[in-house]
Amino acid sequence: MPAFPKICILGLGYIGLPTAAVFARSGFQVHGVDVNPATVETIRTGKAHIVEVDLDGLVQAVTSSGRLTVSTEVEAADIFIVAVPTPLTEQNTADLQAVANAVEQIAPCIERGNLIIIESTVPPGTTDAMCALINDKRPDLKASGDVGVSYHAAHCPERVLPGRILIELIQNDRIIGGVTEICGEKAQALYDQVIQGACYQTNARTAELAKLTENAFRDVNIAFANELSLICDAVDVDVWDLIALANKHPRVNILQPGPGVGGHCIAVDPWFIAERAPEHANLISLARTINDKKPQAIIDKVEALARRFKSPTIACLGLAFKANVDDLRASPAVTIASTLASKALGKVIAVEPHIDTLPEDIKGAGIELVSLEHALTESDIIVTLADHRAFKKIPAAKVAEKSVVDTRGIWR
């Protein structure tokens, strides 16, 4: 029997549900909580409401065994894990309301010795602030010793790749950011029972900033590649050839450009650093600006091509933010397709092999979801926005007669 027999996980999205399922598979009794009743009902029937490799089968197994239960209400537990979204506000700051709401739900249930872990990606200082919120709601806990004595708290950020979440939850190293040293030891004792990777202990603020730094590093390097692609357009150079040649240098490893940066991490997390230290985060903020402007450069290029036709059919290949996933969150591909449709340049169709229907927030954008064969046959202009496996199989000869804007270098 695990040292901590019951875990309550708040948030059953792309991270929370796989995390709950993995802990349940390892023998823990897990109770999952989500504010969306439809999500809860789907999981209760043994199905995953998100697409992730092998997740459906695992959810079926752990719900059937009774190791994973779900509802919209928090239950008493030995460990509470917060894995709720932390979206970006219009002011490019972290919206921490869901985290605060989760902590407020947990507070009445906390008993002496409980462990609270925040896995949600947050700005530095958030875990400390959540402990202050707990102390405000539960002065009895503070009176009996405060965090590190009466209860324990840590920030342990997820570090997984969509499409490989179940593998990387087990194999990847973990950063353990305890509010106190004993808090870190308690958190590591939990993860040591499940993961195969190493655990590295630090304090909560360093752990918070480490997760943001990992994604900011990627964002800055993508921004360099995206800026290179714009320079190459201006001086009539093939960016893909340029990068391939530059990368022949033993100490150069330039990433590949694209239509922008999307998803729930790289497009968001660097702003959390800038929020806390705006006077110092100059390069990080500039990289975000470069990547956020890249979709408009693609739109301008397609618009120029469209003027050559009377009423062209524009096919956008891919709506997901990256290859071979169904995740459309903050996807630059969606921004590009929706903006092109709003300009009434012609008919805009889209191919996204990983979804069956367009999400509700996209349905009114004037985009028609079609098959790949239909798009290749009916389109005048093709815009590659995701390098899905299905698209990489398309022979270059099949699009030779089309006007192509290839943001992913599929046919270079």
Phi, psi and omega per residue, in radians:
M1 nan 2.284 3.132
P2 -1.031 2.750 -3.137
A3 -1.094 -0.549 3.131
F4 -1.994 1.717 -3.003
P5 -1.228 -0.395 -3.105
K6 -2.360 2.317 3.117
I7 -2.140 2.384 3.028
C8 -1.989 2.091 -3.091
I9 -1.925 2.150 -3.130
L10 -1.765 2.077 -3.072
G11 1.815 1.993 -3.075
L12 -2.086 0.857 3.123
G13 -1.661 -2.521 -3.045
Y14 -1.092 -0.438 3.111
I15 -1.847 -0.797 -3.048
G16 -1.066 -0.781 -3.102
L17 -1.187 -0.860 3.072
P18 -1.025 -0.673 3.119
T19 -1.096 -0.795 3.116
A20 -1.056 -0.752 -3.114
A21 -1.164 -0.692 -3.138
V22 -1.163 -0.764 3.104
F23 -1.119 -0.715 3.133
A24 -1.113 -0.712 3.104
R25 -1.076 -0.544 -3.107
S26 -1.403 -0.009 3.064
G27 1.886 -0.059 3.094
F28 -1.321 2.618 2.940
Q29 -1.526 2.085 -3.017
V30 -2.114 2.338 3.017
H31 -2.050 2.076 -3.138
G32 -1.719 2.473 -3.097
V33 -2.208 2.334 3.052
D34 -2.501 2.561 -3.109
V35 -1.345 -0.249 -3.105
N36 -1.641 1.940 -3.126
P37 -1.051 -0.582 3.137
A38 -1.139 -0.697 3.093
T39 -1.091 -0.789 -3.142
V40 -1.065 -0.773 -3.103
E41 -1.153 -0.684 3.112
T42 -1.075 -0.814 -3.123
I43 -1.170 -0.656 -3.137
R44 -1.049 -0.527 3.114
T45 -1.463 0.051 3.079
G46 1.583 0.362 -3.124
K47 -2.141 2.645 3.042
A48 -1.580 2.429 -3.137
H49 -1.590 0.029 3.089
I50 -2.193 2.750 3.128
V51 -1.642 2.063 3.086
E52 -2.664 2.394 -3.053
V53 -0.932 2.177 3.053
D54 1.210 0.052 -3.082
L55 -1.240 -0.694 -3.132
D56 -0.970 -0.852 -3.111
G57 -1.111 -0.673 -3.139
L58 -1.204 -0.745 3.107
V59 -1.064 -0.743 3.097
Q60 -1.017 -0.763 -3.088
A61 -1.167 -0.798 -3.037
V62 -1.377 -0.478 3.045
T63 -1.313 -0.655 3.121
S64 -1.125 -0.640 -3.135
S65 -1.337 -0.235 -3.089
G66 1.483 0.013 3.121
R67 -1.227 -0.459 3.092
L68 -2.090 2.085 2.999
T69 -2.024 2.717 -3.106
V70 -2.430 2.655 3.051
S71 -2.912 -3.098 3.070
T72 -1.653 0.053 -3.062
E73 -2.095 2.463 3.085
V74 -1.249 2.503 3.033
E75 -2.093 2.734 3.073
A76 -1.056 2.514 -3.110
A77 -2.750 3.031 3.063
D78 -1.519 -0.552 -3.130
I79 -2.292 2.430 3.030
F80 -2.086 2.216 3.111
I81 -2.040 2.169 -3.135
V82 -1.735 2.043 -3.128
A83 -2.312 0.815 -3.099
V84 -1.620 2.827 -3.114
P85 -1.187 2.628 3.014
T86 -2.265 1.360 -3.065
P87 -1.244 2.989 3.131
L88 -1.633 2.353 3.073
T89 -1.419 3.008 3.094
E90 -1.126 -0.338 3.122
Q91 -1.613 0.189 -3.128
N92 1.047 0.736 3.034
T93 -2.154 2.841 -3.112
A94 -1.329 2.259 3.017
D95 -1.553 1.799 -3.052
L96 -1.737 0.252 -3.075
Q97 -1.082 -0.705 -3.129
A98 -1.135 -0.640 3.090
V99 -1.143 -0.800 3.129
A100 -1.084 -0.725 3.115
N101 -1.082 -0.723 -3.139
A102 -1.110 -0.765 -3.138
V103 -1.137 -0.660 3.095
E104 -1.132 -0.596 3.078
Q105 -1.207 -0.638 -3.121
I106 -1.248 -0.677 -2.932
A107 -0.837 -0.832 -3.117
P108 -1.141 -0.347 -3.059
C109 -1.627 -0.200 -3.039
I110 -1.183 2.297 3.049
E111 -2.058 2.838 -3.103
R112 -0.984 2.293 3.133
G113 1.621 -0.139 -3.141
N114 -1.144 2.722 3.117
L115 -2.050 2.234 3.086
I116 -1.994 2.171 -3.130
I117 -2.091 2.264 3.018
I118 -1.778 2.001 3.061
E119 -1.702 -0.341 3.104
S120 -0.969 2.502 3.105
T121 -1.307 2.175 -3.001
V122 -2.469 2.754 3.057
P123 -1.191 2.735 3.105
P124 -0.979 2.374 3.128
G125 1.722 -0.137 -3.072
T126 -1.196 -0.729 -3.118
T127 -1.097 -0.722 3.070
D128 -1.068 -0.714 3.140
A129 -1.141 -0.641 3.120
M130 -1.199 -0.594 3.052
C131 -1.137 -0.671 3.083
A132 -1.102 -0.650 3.103
L133 -1.147 -0.728 3.088
I134 -1.067 -0.779 -3.138
N135 -1.093 -0.602 3.102
D136 -1.173 -0.706 -3.116
K137 -1.379 -0.472 -3.086
R138 -2.274 1.272 3.135
P139 -1.038 -0.384 3.107
D140 -1.146 -0.604 3.101
L141 -1.183 -0.750 3.124
K142 -1.120 -0.693 -3.102
A143 -1.152 -0.486 -3.088
S144 -1.665 0.249 3.020
G145 2.386 -0.176 3.088
D146 1.170 -3.085 -3.104
V147 -1.114 2.398 -3.073
G148 1.696 -0.239 3.099
V149 -2.204 -1.094 -3.118
S150 -1.362 -0.565 3.032
Y151 -2.627 2.990 -3.057
H152 -2.228 2.586 -3.096
A153 -2.524 2.547 -3.135
A154 -2.703 2.758 2.975
H155 -1.920 2.102 -3.116
C156 -2.264 1.505 -3.006
P157 -1.190 2.517 3.023
E158 -1.286 2.672 -3.100
R159 -2.490 0.935 -2.995
V160 -2.012 2.803 -3.120
L161 -1.882 2.187 3.062
P162 -0.932 2.398 -3.060
G163 1.677 -0.328 3.121
R164 -2.334 0.404 -2.988
I165 -1.069 -0.828 -3.089
L166 -1.128 -0.570 3.091
I167 -1.253 -0.845 -3.008
E168 -1.331 -0.420 3.023
L169 -1.050 -0.541 -3.128
I170 -1.583 -0.773 -2.959
Q171 -1.499 -0.527 -3.030
N172 -1.259 2.606 2.995
D173 -1.133 2.756 -3.088
R174 -2.228 2.413 3.020
I175 -1.644 2.229 -3.101
I176 -1.990 1.882 -3.100
G177 -1.854 1.575 -3.130
G178 -1.375 2.502 3.027
V179 -1.136 -0.599 2.967
T180 -2.268 2.980 -3.123
E181 -1.088 -0.730 -3.141
I182 -1.175 -0.555 3.066
C183 -1.081 -0.754 3.110
G184 -1.098 -0.687 3.121
E185 -1.138 -0.702 3.113
K186 -1.119 -0.744 -3.137
A187 -1.158 -0.730 3.128
Q188 -1.123 -0.648 3.112
A189 -1.031 -0.567 3.091
L190 -1.235 -0.953 -3.044
Y191 -1.189 -0.506 3.118
D192 -1.060 -0.426 -3.127
Q193 -1.403 -0.159 -3.029
V194 -2.150 -0.741 -2.990
I195 -1.620 2.733 3.075
Q196 -1.721 -0.367 3.112
G197 -1.251 2.994 3.128
A198 -1.419 2.665 3.031
C199 -1.882 2.305 -3.141
Y200 -2.049 2.037 -3.072
Q201 -1.526 2.448 3.042
T202 -2.676 -2.950 3.065
N203 -1.574 2.936 -3.015
A204 -1.095 -0.749 -3.103
R205 -1.133 -0.678 3.114
T206 -1.169 -0.699 3.107
A207 -1.100 -0.732 3.115
E208 -1.059 -0.799 -3.110
L209 -1.268 -0.521 3.140
A210 -1.081 -0.788 3.138
K211 -1.090 -0.754 3.132
L212 -1.135 -0.665 -3.127
T213 -1.135 -0.712 3.118
E214 -0.991 -0.785 -3.109
N215 -1.351 -0.570 3.080
A216 -1.158 -0.643 3.081
F217 -1.021 -0.809 3.108
R218 -1.097 -0.749 -3.080
D219 -1.111 -0.760 3.136
V220 -1.090 -0.728 -3.135
N221 -1.246 -0.605 3.041
I222 -1.157 -0.679 3.128
A223 -1.067 -0.669 3.084
F224 -1.070 -0.777 3.124
A225 -1.142 -0.728 3.136
N226 -1.155 -0.667 3.091
E227 -1.157 -0.676 3.064
L228 -1.034 -0.692 -3.125
S229 -1.115 -0.631 3.108
L230 -1.228 -0.697 3.092
I231 -1.094 -0.755 -3.141
C232 -1.090 -0.686 3.061
D233 -1.050 -0.693 -3.077
A234 -1.232 -0.542 -3.065
V235 -1.936 0.201 3.062
D236 1.056 0.970 3.069
V237 -2.197 2.488 3.084
D238 -1.339 1.968 -3.053
V239 -1.118 -0.573 -3.110
W240 -1.195 -0.733 3.073
D241 -1.130 -0.740 -3.130
L242 -1.021 -0.859 -3.101
I243 -1.150 -0.714 3.124
A244 -1.048 -0.709 3.132
L245 -1.242 -0.767 3.134
A246 -1.084 -0.608 -3.123
N247 -1.292 -0.084 3.012
K248 -1.215 -0.351 3.079
H249 -1.167 2.392 -3.046
P250 -1.151 -0.311 -3.119
R251 -2.039 0.375 3.117
V252 -2.119 2.289 3.112
N253 -2.518 1.332 -3.115
I254 -1.339 2.380 3.106
L255 -1.320 3.066 -3.131
Q256 -1.614 2.448 3.079
P257 -1.289 2.990 3.123
G258 -2.814 -2.859 -3.106
P259 -1.466 0.048 -3.069
G260 2.475 -2.892 3.138
V261 -2.226 2.332 -3.135
G262 -2.340 -2.883 -3.127
G263 1.564 -3.136 -3.031
H264 -1.608 0.012 -3.058
C265 -2.070 -1.253 -2.963
I266 -1.118 -0.597 -3.121
A267 -1.377 -0.144 -3.026
V268 -2.069 -0.870 -2.935
D269 -1.010 -0.663 -3.141
P270 -1.020 -0.547 3.118
W271 -1.133 -0.489 3.130
F272 -1.168 -0.554 3.054
I273 -1.228 -0.828 -3.138
A274 -1.057 -0.576 3.124
E275 -1.082 -0.682 -3.073
R276 -1.449 -0.501 -3.111
A277 -2.457 1.126 -3.026
P278 -1.091 -0.497 -3.093
E279 -1.329 -0.233 -3.110
H280 -1.969 -0.351 -3.020
A281 -1.526 0.894 -3.054
N282 -1.212 -0.887 -3.128
L283 -1.146 -0.725 -3.140
I284 -1.084 -0.775 3.132
S285 -1.159 -0.698 3.128
L286 -1.125 -0.717 3.110
A287 -1.064 -0.728 3.096
R288 -1.054 -0.741 -3.127
T289 -1.130 -0.744 3.126
I290 -1.059 -0.822 -3.101
N291 -1.210 -0.601 3.108
D292 -1.220 -0.449 -3.136
K293 -1.491 -0.252 -3.066
K294 -1.052 -0.717 3.109
P295 -0.966 -0.659 -3.128
Q296 -1.141 -0.602 3.095
A297 -1.119 -0.654 3.096
I298 -1.205 -0.733 3.115
I299 -1.043 -0.779 3.133
D300 -1.062 -0.687 -3.120
K301 -1.171 -0.751 3.128
V302 -1.178 -0.689 3.135
E303 -1.075 -0.687 3.107
A304 -1.124 -0.705 3.092
L305 -1.149 -0.693 -3.079
A306 -1.100 -0.477 -3.132
R307 -1.158 -0.291 3.119
R308 -1.363 -0.201 -3.108
F309 -2.006 2.760 3.100
K310 -1.302 -0.870 3.098
S311 -2.657 1.405 -2.999
P312 -1.296 2.728 2.928
T313 -1.712 2.101 -3.080
I314 -1.851 2.066 -3.139
A315 -1.774 2.108 3.077
C316 -1.723 2.001 -3.127
L317 -1.618 1.791 3.138
G318 1.830 2.275 3.034
L319 -2.108 -0.294 3.112
A320 -1.205 2.780 -3.078
F321 -1.381 -0.240 3.107
K322 -2.661 3.031 -3.039
A323 -1.209 2.430 2.896
N324 1.129 0.519 3.018
V325 -2.314 2.905 3.133
D326 -1.751 0.142 -2.979
D327 -1.426 1.998 -3.122
L328 -1.791 0.105 -3.064
R329 -1.096 2.190 3.101
A330 0.930 0.520 -3.067
S331 -1.307 2.214 3.065
P332 -1.120 -0.450 3.106
A333 -1.099 -0.714 3.111
V334 -1.147 -0.738 3.107
T335 -1.039 -0.789 -3.111
I336 -1.141 -0.854 -3.121
A337 -1.097 -0.761 -3.125
S338 -1.149 -0.722 -3.142
T339 -1.164 -0.719 3.099
L340 -1.069 -0.704 3.118
A341 -1.142 -0.666 -3.104
S342 -1.205 -0.382 -3.124
K343 -1.428 -0.134 3.112
A344 0.941 0.745 3.109
L345 -1.329 -0.416 -3.087
G346 2.923 -2.772 3.126
K347 -1.514 2.301 3.121
V348 -1.917 2.103 3.073
I349 -2.060 2.746 -3.100
A350 -2.403 2.570 3.053
V351 -2.079 2.116 3.045
E352 -2.416 1.657 -3.017
P353 -1.141 -0.167 -3.073
H354 -1.722 0.054 3.062
I355 -2.304 2.691 3.132
D356 -1.701 -0.556 3.126
T357 -2.424 2.731 3.088
L358 -1.260 2.456 3.047
P359 -1.041 2.738 -3.072
E360 -1.006 -0.631 -3.079
D361 -1.327 -0.079 3.127
I362 -1.960 -0.348 -3.023
K363 -0.997 -0.577 -3.109
G364 -1.527 0.140 -3.052
A365 -1.455 -0.113 -3.139
G366 1.506 0.389 3.127
I367 -1.844 2.363 3.077
E368 -1.857 2.205 3.110
L369 -1.457 2.145 -3.055
V370 -2.303 3.002 3.079
S371 -1.334 2.816 3.123
L372 -1.104 -0.730 -3.130
E373 -1.094 -0.715 3.103
H374 -1.069 -0.771 -3.117
A375 -1.117 -0.740 -3.124
L376 -1.183 -0.540 -3.117
T377 -1.415 -0.755 -2.941
E378 -1.637 -0.258 -3.001
S379 -1.435 2.656 2.962
D380 -1.748 -0.620 -3.132
I381 -2.161 2.327 3.086
I382 -2.032 2.272 3.110
V383 -2.104 1.962 3.117
T384 -1.503 2.124 -3.062
L385 -2.068 -0.232 3.050
A386 -2.520 2.426 -3.118
D387 -1.649 1.047 3.076
H388 -1.109 2.678 3.127
R389 -0.963 -0.699 -3.114
A390 -1.069 -0.595 -3.128
F391 -1.334 -0.603 -3.125
K392 -1.166 -0.339 3.140
K393 -1.434 -0.166 -3.114
I394 -1.275 2.125 3.109
P395 -1.126 2.513 3.130
A396 -1.043 -0.546 -3.128
A397 -1.094 -0.479 -3.088
K398 -1.258 -0.330 3.137
V399 -2.009 0.197 -3.054
A400 -1.084 -0.533 -3.107
E401 -1.577 -0.012 -3.101
K402 -1.670 2.789 2.908
S403 -1.516 2.137 -2.983
V404 -2.112 2.330 2.935
V405 -2.022 1.793 -3.014
D406 -1.773 1.610 -3.075
T407 -1.365 -0.157 -3.094
R408 -1.977 -0.008 3.103
G409 1.200 0.531 -3.105
I410 -1.181 -0.686 -3.061
W411 -1.960 0.599 -3.121
R412 -1.311 nan nan
